[in-house]
Amino acid sequence: MRPWIGTLGFLAFLAISSAAWAAEEERPARLPRPSAEVLAASERAMRELFDADLARAVKPSEKAAAARRILDVALDTPDGDRDADRYAAFLLARETALAGRDKATAFAASRAIAERYEQPCEGDPLAKGDELWKAASAKLGAERLRIEAEAAEWYGYALDGMSENDLTRRLIEKRLTVENMIVKKSNVADSKTVWEIKARDDWQRTVCVKRGQYITIEAEGEWRWGIPAKQVCGPDGVGDYGYLEIKLPDEMEMKIGRGLAFRASKSGYLCFRMKDTNRNDNDGCLRVYVSVK
């Protein structure tokens, strides 16, 4: 089963945890983007192909589901097989995801485009991504998400010139005003609370924070995942699985690992879970310490 992209999601979405992007080996040459005329024909063909899915998608949740189906078809299409139609399918998946307010799928489509097709124009992709991300911060709702999805595509091109961890750090700093990425063991205020996060459960709600508050998170312990042989790991997980992740009040999801510090950009609850696609075979729990100032 393909692990679903969360989003950084960002970023998380951005699903920066992709092993393909982190690989240092030389990647295949990106494909040229189709001409406007060819793309127009491919877009018509893709809308006809997915006409039934799009017609049934009325509610945001239905649009999000349709977007995931379109994206899955595009991702499963072999390289070199109707590349223009595949590109149009990625665009349609992103457009439909945006209509369904599905940030994770929209960013996944942006990432797929950046991984397979050339930049739309010359320039520093990291600078362009930063420019768009800044512009998005001044917008609200659907328009903000649309610009963020475009920024996610440019950040994808930036991965050619920087490591996965560097980009993760940069995006988190941009999005959350992170002041200290890794929380070191230290004496914390009396306001610190302790939460037991179970490996088997999905998102588990903990403390409610207010916009502007400074949050520090530390995690410790071990939990188990996978069958037949249970894999034991701590908060950092093993590869793309088993690590502690957080969902913020703005629905952004990201890896925490052993610790994180940031200033809340929106009021709401902090939720935690183990990163996994099948929780039924998981066991154990972590202790998560949350301090709010």
C-alpha positions as CSV (number, residue, x, y, z in Angstrom):
1,M,0.0,0.0,0.0
2,R,1.3,3.4,-0.9
3,P,1.7,5.6,2.2
4,W,-0.6,8.5,1.7
5,I,1.1,11.9,1.6
6,G,0.4,14.0,4.2
7,T,0.8,16.8,3.8
8,L,3.6,19.3,5.3
9,G,2.1,17.6,5.1
10,F,3.3,20.6,4.1
11,L,4.1,20.0,4.5
12,A,4.2,17.6,6.1
13,F,2.6,18.7,3.5
14,L,4.6,18.7,1.3
15,A,5.0,15.1,2.1
16,I,8.7,15.7,2.3
17,S,9.2,12.3,3.7
18,S,9.3,10.8,0.3
19,A,12.2,8.4,-0.1
20,A,12.4,9.1,-3.8
21,W,13.1,12.8,-3.2
22,A,15.6,12.1,-0.5
23,A,17.7,9.8,-2.6
24,E,21.0,11.2,-3.6
25,E,21.4,9.2,-6.8
26,E,20.9,10.9,-10.1
27,R,17.3,11.2,-11.0
28,P,15.8,10.6,-14.5
29,A,15.6,13.8,-16.7
30,R,12.4,15.7,-16.2
31,L,10.0,15.7,-19.1
32,P,9.2,18.9,-21.0
33,R,5.8,20.4,-20.3
34,P,3.2,19.9,-23.1
35,S,2.5,22.9,-25.3
36,A,-0.6,24.9,-24.7
37,E,-2.4,23.3,-27.6
38,V,-1.5,19.8,-26.6
39,L,-2.3,20.4,-23.0
40,A,-5.8,21.8,-23.9
41,A,-6.6,18.6,-25.7
42,S,-5.3,16.4,-22.8
43,E,-7.2,18.4,-20.3
44,R,-10.4,17.8,-22.3
45,A,-9.6,14.1,-22.5
46,M,-9.0,13.8,-18.7
47,R,-12.2,15.6,-17.9
48,E,-14.1,13.2,-20.1
49,L,-12.2,10.2,-18.6
50,F,-13.1,11.3,-15.0
51,D,-16.5,12.8,-15.9
52,A,-18.4,10.3,-13.7
53,D,-16.2,10.9,-10.7
54,L,-16.4,14.7,-11.1
55,A,-20.2,14.7,-11.6
56,R,-20.8,12.7,-8.4
57,A,-18.5,15.0,-6.4
58,V,-20.7,17.7,-4.9
59,K,-19.6,18.0,-1.2
60,P,-16.0,18.9,-0.3
61,S,-15.4,15.4,1.0
62,E,-16.6,13.9,-2.3
63,K,-14.4,16.3,-4.3
64,A,-11.4,15.3,-2.1
65,A,-12.1,11.6,-2.7
66,A,-12.4,12.2,-6.5
67,A,-9.1,14.1,-6.4
68,R,-7.4,11.1,-4.7
69,R,-8.7,8.7,-7.3
70,I,-7.5,10.9,-10.2
71,L,-4.1,11.3,-8.5
72,D,-3.8,7.5,-8.0
73,V,-4.5,6.9,-11.7
74,A,-1.9,9.5,-12.7
75,L,0.7,8.1,-10.3
76,D,0.2,4.5,-11.5
77,T,0.6,5.5,-15.1
78,P,4.1,4.4,-16.3
79,D,6.6,7.0,-17.4
80,G,6.6,7.6,-21.1
81,D,2.9,6.6,-21.5
82,R,0.9,9.6,-22.7
83,D,2.9,12.1,-20.8
84,A,0.7,15.0,-21.7
85,D,-2.4,13.3,-20.5
86,R,-0.6,12.3,-17.3
87,Y,0.4,15.9,-16.7
88,A,-3.2,17.0,-17.3
89,A,-4.4,14.4,-14.8
90,F,-2.0,15.8,-12.2
91,L,-3.4,19.3,-12.8
92,L,-7.0,18.0,-12.6
93,A,-6.2,16.2,-9.4
94,R,-4.8,19.4,-7.8
95,E,-7.7,21.5,-9.0
96,T,-10.3,19.0,-7.7
97,A,-8.4,18.7,-4.4
98,L,-8.4,22.5,-4.0
99,A,-12.2,22.5,-4.6
100,G,-12.5,19.9,-1.9
101,R,-10.2,21.8,0.5
102,D,-7.9,18.8,0.6
103,K,-4.4,20.3,1.2
104,A,-2.6,17.0,1.4
105,T,-3.8,15.8,-2.1
106,A,-3.3,19.2,-3.7
107,F,0.3,19.3,-2.4
108,A,0.9,15.7,-3.5
109,A,-0.2,16.6,-7.0
110,S,2.2,19.6,-7.0
111,R,5.0,17.3,-5.8
112,A,4.3,14.8,-8.5
113,I,4.5,17.5,-11.2
114,A,7.8,18.8,-9.8
115,E,9.2,15.3,-9.7
116,R,8.4,14.5,-13.3
117,Y,8.2,17.7,-15.4
118,E,10.5,20.7,-16.0
119,Q,10.1,24.0,-14.3
120,P,7.5,26.3,-16.0
121,C,10.2,29.0,-16.3
122,E,13.8,29.7,-15.4
123,G,14.7,31.0,-12.0
124,D,15.6,30.0,-8.5
125,P,12.8,27.6,-7.4
126,L,13.5,28.1,-3.7
127,A,13.2,31.9,-4.0
128,K,10.0,31.5,-6.1
129,G,8.6,29.1,-3.5
130,D,9.4,31.6,-0.7
131,E,7.8,34.4,-2.7
132,L,4.6,32.5,-3.2
133,W,4.4,31.2,0.4
134,K,4.7,34.8,1.6
135,A,2.0,35.9,-0.8
136,A,-0.3,33.1,0.4
137,S,0.1,34.3,4.0
138,A,-1.8,37.5,3.1
139,K,-4.7,35.5,1.6
140,L,-7.6,33.5,3.2
141,G,-9.5,30.3,2.4
142,A,-9.4,28.8,-1.0
143,E,-7.1,31.5,-2.5
144,R,-4.5,30.9,0.2
145,L,-4.6,27.1,-0.4
146,R,-4.3,27.6,-4.2
147,I,-1.1,29.7,-3.8
148,E,0.4,27.4,-1.2
149,A,-0.1,24.5,-3.6
150,E,1.7,26.4,-6.3
151,A,4.5,27.2,-3.9
152,A,4.7,23.5,-3.0
153,E,5.5,22.7,-6.7
154,W,8.3,25.2,-6.7
155,Y,9.7,23.9,-3.4
156,G,9.7,20.5,-5.1
157,Y,12.1,21.7,-7.7
158,A,14.3,23.2,-5.0
159,L,15.0,19.6,-3.7
160,D,17.5,19.2,-6.5
161,G,19.8,21.6,-4.8
162,M,19.2,21.0,-1.1
163,S,18.6,18.1,1.3
164,E,15.2,16.9,2.4
165,N,16.0,17.9,6.0
166,D,17.1,21.4,4.9
167,L,13.9,22.0,3.0
168,T,11.8,20.6,5.9
169,R,13.4,23.0,8.3
170,R,13.0,25.9,5.9
171,L,9.3,25.2,5.3
172,I,8.6,24.8,9.0
173,E,10.3,28.0,9.8
174,K,8.3,29.8,7.1
175,R,5.0,28.3,8.3
176,L,5.3,28.2,12.0
177,T,8.0,30.7,13.0
178,V,9.9,27.9,14.6
179,E,12.5,29.3,17.1
180,N,14.2,26.1,18.1
181,M,13.8,22.9,16.0
182,I,15.0,20.3,18.4
183,V,14.0,20.6,22.1
184,K,16.8,19.7,24.4
185,K,16.1,18.3,27.8
186,S,15.7,21.1,30.2
187,N,13.7,22.4,33.2
188,V,10.3,23.6,31.9
189,A,7.6,25.7,33.4
190,D,5.0,24.2,35.7
191,S,2.5,24.4,32.9
192,K,4.0,21.4,31.3
193,T,1.4,18.5,30.8
194,V,2.1,14.9,30.0
195,W,0.1,12.9,27.5
196,E,0.1,9.2,26.7
197,I,-0.1,8.8,22.9
198,K,-1.1,5.2,21.9
199,A,0.3,3.6,18.8
200,R,-3.0,1.9,17.9
201,D,-5.2,5.1,17.9
202,D,-5.6,7.7,15.2
203,W,-5.4,11.4,16.0
204,Q,-5.4,11.9,19.8
205,R,-6.5,15.4,21.0
206,T,-4.4,17.0,23.8
207,V,-3.9,20.5,24.9
208,C,-5.7,23.5,23.4
209,V,-3.3,26.4,22.5
210,K,-3.9,30.0,21.6
211,R,-2.4,31.9,18.7
212,G,0.9,33.4,19.6
213,Q,1.7,31.1,22.4
214,Y,5.1,29.4,22.5
215,I,4.9,25.6,22.5
216,T,7.6,23.1,23.3
217,I,7.1,19.4,22.8
218,E,9.3,16.5,24.0
219,A,8.6,12.8,23.5
220,E,10.1,9.6,24.9
221,G,9.5,5.9,25.1
222,E,9.1,3.1,22.6
223,W,6.2,1.6,20.7
224,R,5.8,-1.2,18.2
225,W,4.3,-1.5,14.7
226,G,4.1,-4.0,11.8
227,I,3.6,-7.7,11.4
228,P,4.6,-10.5,11.6
229,A,7.7,-9.3,13.5
230,K,6.9,-6.2,15.5
231,Q,9.3,-3.4,14.9
232,V,10.3,-1.4,18.0
233,C,11.2,2.2,17.6
234,G,11.1,5.5,19.5
235,P,9.6,8.9,18.5
236,D,11.9,9.2,15.5
237,G,10.4,6.0,13.9
238,V,12.1,3.9,11.2
239,G,12.2,5.5,7.7
240,D,8.7,6.7,6.7
241,Y,6.9,4.9,9.5
242,G,6.6,4.7,13.2
243,Y,7.5,8.3,14.1
244,L,5.4,10.7,16.2
245,E,3.5,13.2,14.1
246,I,1.4,16.2,15.1
247,K,-1.6,17.9,13.6
248,L,-1.8,21.6,14.3
249,P,-4.9,23.7,14.6
250,D,-4.6,24.8,11.0
251,E,-4.8,21.1,9.9
252,M,-1.1,21.1,9.0
253,E,0.6,17.7,9.8
254,M,4.3,17.1,10.3
255,K,6.8,14.8,11.9
256,I,7.9,15.7,15.4
257,G,10.3,12.9,16.4
258,R,11.8,13.6,19.8
259,G,10.9,17.2,20.0
260,L,9.9,20.5,18.5
261,A,9.4,24.1,19.5
262,F,7.3,26.7,17.7
263,R,4.9,29.6,18.1
264,A,1.3,28.8,17.4
265,S,-0.1,30.5,14.3
266,K,-3.7,29.6,15.1
267,S,-5.8,28.7,18.2
268,G,-7.0,25.1,18.6
269,Y,-6.0,21.6,19.8
270,L,-2.8,19.8,19.2
271,C,-3.3,16.2,18.1
272,F,-0.7,13.4,18.0
273,R,-0.4,9.9,16.5
274,M,2.0,7.3,15.2
275,K,2.7,7.6,11.4
276,D,1.4,4.4,9.9
277,T,-1.1,3.2,7.3
278,N,-2.4,0.3,9.4
279,R,-2.8,0.9,13.1
280,N,-4.5,-2.5,13.9
281,D,-1.2,-4.2,14.4
282,N,0.4,-1.5,16.5
283,D,1.1,-1.6,20.3
284,G,2.6,0.5,23.0
285,C,2.6,4.2,23.6
286,L,4.9,7.3,24.0
287,R,4.9,9.9,26.7
288,V,4.6,13.4,25.2
289,Y,5.3,16.5,27.2
290,V,3.7,19.7,26.1
291,S,4.6,23.1,27.5
292,V,2.6,26.2,26.7
293,K,3.9,29.7,27.5
